[in-house]
Amino acid sequence: MSGRRLALTLRLLGIGWFVAMCIGGGAAGGFLLDRQLETAPAFTLIGLAAGIGLAVSGMYRMLIAVLTPPEE
């Protein structure tokens, strides 16, 4: 595998991890708040929605940076 393809692969893997951490972190944080405040499932759903929103906006910005050809 060439160096450029490897770099692209690693950047795309990083984007995937970012998405997973945003969604999982939002849901886990909401779940922990629900357990503390006894409001299940309100904060879990809010955290999940916030995680999905952050993941989509961050993924869009990162993909634009990856797919835009570099200026020379």
Biopython code that builds the backbone (N, CA, C, O; Angstrom):
import numpy as np
from Bio.PDB.StructureBuilder import StructureBuilder

atoms = [
    (1, "MET", "N", (0.855, -1.175, 0.000)),
    (1, "MET", "CA", (0.000, 0.000, 0.000)),
    (1, "MET", "C", (0.898, 1.234, 0.000)),
    (1, "MET", "O", (1.855, 1.322, 0.769)),
    (2, "SER", "N", (0.579, 2.169, -0.860)),
    (2, "SER", "CA", (1.382, 3.382, -0.937)),
    (2, "SER", "C", (1.157, 4.259, 0.292)),
    (2, "SER", "O", (0.170, 4.102, 1.011)),
    (3, "GLY", "N", (2.077, 5.174, 0.517)),
    (3, "GLY", "CA", (1.980, 6.057, 1.676)),
    (3, "GLY", "C", (0.737, 6.920, 1.660)),
    (3, "GLY", "O", (0.139, 7.184, 2.704)),
    (4, "ARG", "N", (0.349, 7.358, 0.474)),
    (4, "ARG", "CA", (-0.840, 8.215, 0.363)),
    (4, "ARG", "C", (-2.124, 7.472, 0.681)),
    (4, "ARG", "O", (-3.019, 7.997, 1.343)),
    (5, "ARG", "N", (-2.195, 6.235, 0.194)),
    (5, "ARG", "CA", (-3.393, 5.429, 0.469)),
    (5, "ARG", "C", (-3.475, 5.068, 1.939)),
    (5, "ARG", "O", (-4.560, 5.048, 2.521)),
    (6, "LEU", "N", (-2.330, 4.783, 2.540)),
    (6, "LEU", "CA", (-2.311, 4.466, 3.958)),
    (6, "LEU", "C", (-2.744, 5.673, 4.787)),
    (6, "LEU", "O", (-3.501, 5.530, 5.748)),
    (7, "ALA", "N", (-2.266, 6.857, 4.418)),
    (7, "ALA", "CA", (-2.661, 8.072, 5.138)),
    (7, "ALA", "C", (-4.155, 8.322, 5.004)),
    (7, "ALA", "O", (-4.811, 8.688, 5.980)),
    (8, "LEU", "N", (-4.702, 8.129, 3.809)),
    (8, "LEU", "CA", (-6.143, 8.307, 3.598)),
    (8, "LEU", "C", (-6.934, 7.288, 4.409)),
    (8, "LEU", "O", (-7.945, 7.632, 5.022)),
    (9, "THR", "N", (-6.483, 6.045, 4.418)),
    (9, "THR", "CA", (-7.158, 5.001, 5.184)),
    (9, "THR", "C", (-7.171, 5.341, 6.666)),
    (9, "THR", "O", (-8.197, 5.191, 7.328)),
    (10, "LEU", "N", (-6.048, 5.792, 7.187)),
    (10, "LEU", "CA", (-5.980, 6.138, 8.611)),
    (10, "LEU", "C", (-6.854, 7.338, 8.948)),
    (10, "LEU", "O", (-7.461, 7.375, 10.019)),
    (11, "ARG", "N", (-6.929, 8.313, 8.059)),
    (11, "ARG", "CA", (-7.808, 9.466, 8.299)),
    (11, "ARG", "C", (-9.265, 9.045, 8.305)),
    (11, "ARG", "O", (-10.041, 9.522, 9.133)),
    (12, "LEU", "N", (-9.649, 8.162, 7.397)),
    (12, "LEU", "CA", (-11.034, 7.685, 7.364)),
    (12, "LEU", "C", (-11.362, 6.840, 8.585)),
    (12, "LEU", "O", (-12.475, 6.909, 9.105)),
    (13, "LEU", "N", (-10.401, 6.042, 9.051)),
    (13, "LEU", "CA", (-10.608, 5.286, 10.287)),
    (13, "LEU", "C", (-10.778, 6.235, 11.470)),
    (13, "LEU", "O", (-11.590, 5.983, 12.360)),
    (14, "GLY", "N", (-10.022, 7.310, 11.479)),
    (14, "GLY", "CA", (-10.154, 8.311, 12.539)),
    (14, "GLY", "C", (-11.526, 8.955, 12.542)),
    (14, "GLY", "O", (-12.084, 9.228, 13.604)),
    (15, "ILE", "N", (-12.072, 9.200, 11.360)),
    (15, "ILE", "CA", (-13.413, 9.768, 11.268)),
    (15, "ILE", "C", (-14.436, 8.783, 11.830)),
    (15, "ILE", "O", (-15.363, 9.181, 12.537)),
    (16, "GLY", "N", (-14.269, 7.514, 11.518)),
    (16, "GLY", "CA", (-15.177, 6.499, 12.048)),
    (16, "GLY", "C", (-15.133, 6.431, 13.565)),
    (16, "GLY", "O", (-16.176, 6.320, 14.211)),
    (17, "TRP", "N", (-13.938, 6.496, 14.142)),
    (17, "TRP", "CA", (-13.810, 6.489, 15.597)),
    (17, "TRP", "C", (-14.426, 7.738, 16.200)),
    (17, "TRP", "O", (-15.048, 7.670, 17.260)),
    (18, "PHE", "N", (-14.262, 8.877, 15.542)),
    (18, "PHE", "CA", (-14.859, 10.115, 16.028)),
    (18, "PHE", "C", (-16.381, 9.976, 16.108)),
    (18, "PHE", "O", (-16.997, 10.355, 17.104)),
    (19, "VAL", "N", (-16.970, 9.435, 15.060)),
    (19, "VAL", "CA", (-18.426, 9.251, 15.029)),
    (19, "VAL", "C", (-18.870, 8.306, 16.143)),
    (19, "VAL", "O", (-19.840, 8.581, 16.848)),
    (20, "ALA", "N", (-18.162, 7.200, 16.295)),
    (20, "ALA", "CA", (-18.525, 6.226, 17.325)),
    (20, "ALA", "C", (-18.404, 6.824, 18.720)),
    (20, "ALA", "O", (-19.271, 6.596, 19.564)),
    (21, "MET", "N", (-17.351, 7.579, 18.976)),
    (21, "MET", "CA", (-17.151, 8.170, 20.297)),
    (21, "MET", "C", (-18.191, 9.252, 20.595)),
    (21, "MET", "O", (-18.655, 9.365, 21.729)),
    (22, "CYS", "N", (-18.553, 10.037, 19.599)),
    (22, "CYS", "CA", (-19.578, 11.072, 19.811)),
    (22, "CYS", "C", (-20.920, 10.446, 20.176)),
    (22, "CYS", "O", (-21.559, 10.854, 21.145)),
    (23, "ILE", "N", (-21.340, 9.461, 19.402)),
    (23, "ILE", "CA", (-22.639, 8.842, 19.645)),
    (23, "ILE", "C", (-22.620, 8.048, 20.948)),
    (23, "ILE", "O", (-23.532, 8.165, 21.766)),
    (24, "GLY", "N", (-21.582, 7.243, 21.138)),
    (24, "GLY", "CA", (-21.489, 6.449, 22.358)),
    (24, "GLY", "C", (-21.322, 7.310, 23.593)),
    (24, "GLY", "O", (-21.922, 7.032, 24.631)),
    (25, "GLY", "N", (-20.509, 8.356, 23.489)),
    (25, "GLY", "CA", (-20.300, 9.249, 24.626)),
    (25, "GLY", "C", (-21.554, 10.013, 25.008)),
    (25, "GLY", "O", (-21.849, 10.186, 26.190)),
    (26, "GLY", "N", (-22.292, 10.469, 24.003)),
    (26, "GLY", "CA", (-23.547, 11.169, 24.285)),
    (26, "GLY", "C", (-24.565, 10.271, 24.959)),
    (26, "GLY", "O", (-25.225, 10.670, 25.918)),
    (27, "ALA", "N", (-24.688, 9.051, 24.448)),
    (27, "ALA", "CA", (-25.644, 8.110, 25.039)),
    (27, "ALA", "C", (-25.210, 7.704, 26.447)),
    (27, "ALA", "O", (-26.042, 7.625, 27.351)),
    (28, "ALA", "N", (-23.919, 7.445, 26.641)),
    (28, "ALA", "CA", (-23.424, 7.036, 27.960)),
    (28, "ALA", "C", (-23.564, 8.170, 28.975)),
    (28, "ALA", "O", (-23.960, 7.944, 30.119)),
    (29, "GLY", "N", (-23.236, 9.385, 28.547)),
    (29, "GLY", "CA", (-23.393, 10.523, 29.453)),
    (29, "GLY", "C", (-24.847, 10.745, 29.844)),
    (29, "GLY", "O", (-25.148, 11.021, 31.005)),
    (30, "GLY", "N", (-25.739, 10.624, 28.880)),
    (30, "GLY", "CA", (-27.164, 10.755, 29.175)),
    (30, "GLY", "C", (-27.660, 9.651, 30.086)),
    (30, "GLY", "O", (-28.489, 9.886, 30.965)),
    (31, "PHE", "N", (-27.154, 8.447, 29.875)),
    (31, "PHE", "CA", (-27.546, 7.321, 30.720)),
    (31, "PHE", "C", (-27.096, 7.548, 32.167)),
    (31, "PHE", "O", (-27.849, 7.289, 33.106)),
    (32, "LEU", "N", (-25.867, 8.030, 32.336)),
    (32, "LEU", "CA", (-25.372, 8.301, 33.687)),
    (32, "LEU", "C", (-26.180, 9.402, 34.369)),
    (32, "LEU", "O", (-26.477, 9.311, 35.560)),
    (33, "LEU", "N", (-26.532, 10.432, 33.623)),
    (33, "LEU", "CA", (-27.387, 11.479, 34.189)),
    (33, "LEU", "C", (-28.757, 10.931, 34.577)),
    (33, "LEU", "O", (-29.305, 11.279, 35.623)),
    (34, "ASP", "N", (-29.297, 10.073, 33.724)),
    (34, "ASP", "CA", (-30.593, 9.460, 34.040)),
    (34, "ASP", "C", (-30.532, 8.645, 35.316)),
    (34, "ASP", "O", (-31.470, 8.674, 36.113)),
    (35, "ARG", "N", (-29.448, 7.921, 35.524)),
    (35, "ARG", "CA", (-29.315, 7.128, 36.746)),
    (35, "ARG", "C", (-29.203, 8.026, 37.976)),
    (35, "ARG", "O", (-29.751, 7.702, 39.030)),
    (36, "GLN", "N", (-28.496, 9.151, 37.850)),
    (36, "GLN", "CA", (-28.337, 10.051, 38.986)),
    (36, "GLN", "C", (-29.634, 10.780, 39.319)),
    (36, "GLN", "O", (-29.980, 10.941, 40.490)),
    (37, "LEU", "N", (-30.338, 11.214, 38.300)),
    (37, "LEU", "CA", (-31.527, 12.043, 38.494)),
    (37, "LEU", "C", (-32.836, 11.247, 38.433)),
    (37, "LEU", "O", (-33.910, 11.799, 38.673)),
    (38, "GLU", "N", (-32.748, 9.958, 38.115)),
    (38, "GLU", "CA", (-33.920, 9.088, 37.988)),
    (38, "GLU", "C", (-34.946, 9.649, 36.999)),
    (38, "GLU", "O", (-36.134, 9.762, 37.305)),
    (39, "THR", "N", (-34.464, 9.990, 35.830)),
    (39, "THR", "CA", (-35.324, 10.559, 34.787)),
    (39, "THR", "C", (-35.314, 9.718, 33.506)),
    (39, "THR", "O", (-35.557, 10.246, 32.421)),
    (40, "ALA", "N", (-35.040, 8.430, 33.620)),
    (40, "ALA", "CA", (-34.891, 7.579, 32.437)),
    (40, "ALA", "C", (-36.119, 7.668, 31.548)),
    (40, "ALA", "O", (-37.227, 7.712, 32.083)),
    (41, "PRO", "N", (-36.005, 7.695, 30.294)),
    (41, "PRO", "CA", (-34.859, 7.741, 29.394)),
    (41, "PRO", "C", (-34.593, 9.137, 28.825)),
    (41, "PRO", "O", (-33.978, 9.256, 27.765)),
    (42, "ALA", "N", (-35.036, 10.177, 29.497)),
    (42, "ALA", "CA", (-34.980, 11.524, 28.930)),
    (42, "ALA", "C", (-33.560, 11.954, 28.552)),
    (42, "ALA", "O", (-33.317, 12.330, 27.406)),
    (43, "PHE", "N", (-32.627, 11.903, 29.496)),
    (43, "PHE", "CA", (-31.278, 12.380, 29.199)),
    (43, "PHE", "C", (-30.518, 11.436, 28.280)),
    (43, "PHE", "O", (-29.622, 11.866, 27.554)),
    (44, "THR", "N", (-30.866, 10.156, 28.303)),
    (44, "THR", "CA", (-30.243, 9.220, 27.369)),
    (44, "THR", "C", (-30.596, 9.616, 25.943)),
    (44, "THR", "O", (-29.729, 9.641, 25.069)),
    (45, "LEU", "N", (-31.866, 9.925, 25.705)),
    (45, "LEU", "CA", (-32.286, 10.324, 24.360)),
    (45, "LEU", "C", (-31.708, 11.682, 23.968)),
    (45, "LEU", "O", (-31.322, 11.884, 22.816)),
    (46, "ILE", "N", (-31.648, 12.606, 24.917)),
    (46, "ILE", "CA", (-31.060, 13.919, 24.629)),
    (46, "ILE", "C", (-29.572, 13.773, 24.318)),
    (46, "ILE", "O", (-29.069, 14.383, 23.374)),
    (47, "GLY", "N", (-28.872, 12.965, 25.112)),
    (47, "GLY", "CA", (-27.451, 12.733, 24.866)),
    (47, "GLY", "C", (-27.206, 12.045, 23.546)),
    (47, "GLY", "O", (-26.259, 12.378, 22.834)),
    (48, "LEU", "N", (-28.050, 11.089, 23.212)),
    (48, "LEU", "CA", (-27.931, 10.395, 21.936)),
    (48, "LEU", "C", (-28.148, 11.354, 20.776)),
    (48, "LEU", "O", (-27.394, 11.335, 19.804)),
    (49, "ALA", "N", (-29.178, 12.195, 20.873)),
    (49, "ALA", "CA", (-29.442, 13.174, 19.808)),
    (49, "ALA", "C", (-28.291, 14.176, 19.686)),
    (49, "ALA", "O", (-27.892, 14.527, 18.575)),
    (50, "ALA", "N", (-27.763, 14.631, 20.807)),
    (50, "ALA", "CA", (-26.638, 15.568, 20.770)),
    (50, "ALA", "C", (-25.403, 14.895, 20.177)),
    (50, "ALA", "O", (-24.672, 15.513, 19.403)),
    (51, "GLY", "N", (-25.168, 13.636, 20.534)),
    (51, "GLY", "CA", (-24.029, 12.909, 19.982)),
    (51, "GLY", "C", (-24.151, 12.707, 18.485)),
    (51, "GLY", "O", (-23.169, 12.840, 17.754)),
    (52, "ILE", "N", (-25.345, 12.387, 18.027)),
    (52, "ILE", "CA", (-25.555, 12.211, 16.588)),
    (52, "ILE", "C", (-25.354, 13.532, 15.857)),
    (52, "ILE", "O", (-24.724, 13.566, 14.800)),
    (53, "GLY", "N", (-25.886, 14.626, 16.414)),
    (53, "GLY", "CA", (-25.703, 15.933, 15.781)),
    (53, "GLY", "C", (-24.242, 16.336, 15.705)),
    (53, "GLY", "O", (-23.781, 16.821, 14.672)),
    (54, "LEU", "N", (-23.511, 16.137, 16.795)),
    (54, "LEU", "CA", (-22.082, 16.462, 16.802)),
    (54, "LEU", "C", (-21.327, 15.566, 15.836)),
    (54, "LEU", "O", (-20.424, 16.032, 15.141)),
    (55, "ALA", "N", (-21.680, 14.289, 15.781)),
    (55, "ALA", "CA", (-21.008, 13.352, 14.880)),
    (55, "ALA", "C", (-21.232, 13.729, 13.419)),
    (55, "ALA", "O", (-20.297, 13.700, 12.619)),
    (56, "VAL", "N", (-22.455, 14.079, 13.071)),
    (56, "VAL", "CA", (-22.753, 14.430, 11.677)),
    (56, "VAL", "C", (-22.024, 15.699, 11.264)),
    (56, "VAL", "O", (-21.426, 15.751, 10.189)),
    (57, "SER", "N", (-22.068, 16.722, 12.110)),
    (57, "SER", "CA", (-21.397, 17.977, 11.733)),
    (57, "SER", "C", (-19.878, 17.802, 11.694)),
    (57, "SER", "O", (-19.220, 18.320, 10.793)),
    (58, "GLY", "N", (-19.325, 17.083, 12.655)),
    (58, "GLY", "CA", (-17.880, 16.852, 12.646)),
    (58, "GLY", "C", (-17.448, 15.976, 11.488)),
    (58, "GLY", "O", (-16.421, 16.233, 10.860)),
    (59, "MET", "N", (-18.227, 14.941, 11.200)),
    (59, "MET", "CA", (-17.900, 14.059, 10.092)),
    (59, "MET", "C", (-17.941, 14.818, 8.768)),
    (59, "MET", "O", (-17.081, 14.616, 7.910)),
    (60, "TYR", "N", (-18.921, 15.676, 8.601)),
    (60, "TYR", "CA", (-19.013, 16.472, 7.374)),
    (60, "TYR", "C", (-17.763, 17.333, 7.205)),
    (60, "TYR", "O", (-17.171, 17.362, 6.127)),
    (61, "ARG", "N", (-17.363, 18.030, 8.260)),
    (61, "ARG", "CA", (-16.185, 18.899, 8.183)),
    (61, "ARG", "C", (-14.911, 18.106, 7.904)),
    (61, "ARG", "O", (-14.062, 18.544, 7.128)),
    (62, "MET", "N", (-14.777, 16.939, 8.538)),
    (62, "MET", "CA", (-13.577, 16.131, 8.319)),
    (62, "MET", "C", (-13.555, 15.529, 6.914)),
    (62, "MET", "O", (-12.500, 15.468, 6.284)),
    (63, "LEU", "N", (-14.707, 15.087, 6.424)),
    (63, "LEU", "CA", (-14.741, 14.522, 5.077)),
    (63, "LEU", "C", (-14.457, 15.577, 4.022)),
    (63, "LEU", "O", (-13.798, 15.283, 3.025)),
    (64, "ILE", "N", (-14.935, 16.792, 4.215)),
    (64, "ILE", "CA", (-14.614, 17.866, 3.274)),
    (64, "ILE", "C", (-13.115, 18.100, 3.249)),
    (64, "ILE", "O", (-12.535, 18.283, 2.179)),
    (65, "ALA", "N", (-12.476, 18.096, 4.419)),
    (65, "ALA", "CA", (-11.027, 18.285, 4.483)),
    (65, "ALA", "C", (-10.275, 17.144, 3.815)),
    (65, "ALA", "O", (-9.243, 17.369, 3.183)),
    (66, "VAL", "N", (-10.783, 15.917, 3.948)),
    (66, "VAL", "CA", (-10.102, 14.769, 3.353)),
    (66, "VAL", "C", (-10.308, 14.733, 1.850)),
    (66, "VAL", "O", (-9.371, 14.421, 1.115)),
    (67, "LEU", "N", (-11.491, 15.037, 1.379)),
    (67, "LEU", "CA", (-11.812, 14.892, -0.040)),
    (67, "LEU", "C", (-11.446, 16.080, -0.903)),
    (67, "LEU", "O", (-11.411, 15.969, -2.129)),
    (68, "THR", "N", (-11.171, 17.220, -0.280)),
    (68, "THR", "CA", (-10.770, 18.394, -1.051)),
    (68, "THR", "C", (-9.309, 18.236, -1.455)),
    (68, "THR", "O", (-8.452, 18.009, -0.601)),
    (69, "PRO", "N", (-9.015, 18.354, -2.755)),
    (69, "PRO", "CA", (-7.614, 18.200, -3.157)),
    (69, "PRO", "C", (-6.754, 19.336, -2.597)),
    (69, "PRO", "O", (-7.196, 20.484, -2.545)),
    (70, "PRO", "N", (-5.531, 19.018, -2.181)),
    (70, "PRO", "CA", (-4.660, 20.058, -1.626)),
    (70, "PRO", "C", (-4.217, 21.040, -2.701)),
    (70, "PRO", "O", (-3.958, 20.664, -3.844)),
    (71, "GLU", "N", (-4.136, 22.295, -2.311)),
    (71, "GLU", "CA", (-3.641, 23.304, -3.260)),
    (71, "GLU", "C", (-2.139, 23.290, -3.261)),
    (71, "GLU", "O", (-1.503, 23.178, -2.213)),
    (72, "GLU", "N", (-1.573, 23.404, -4.443)),
    (72, "GLU", "CA", (-0.111, 23.344, -4.548)),
    (72, "GLU", "C", (0.505, 24.681, -4.773)),
    (72, "GLU", "O", (1.727, 24.787, -4.882)),
]
sb = StructureBuilder()
sb.init_structure("model")
sb.init_model(0)
sb.init_chain("A")
sb.init_seg("    ")
for serial, (resi, resn, name, xyz) in enumerate(atoms, 1):
    if name == "N":
        sb.init_residue(resn, " ", resi, " ")
    sb.init_atom(name, np.array(xyz, "f"), 0.0, 1.0, " ", f" {name:<3s}", serial, name[0])
structure = sb.get_structure()
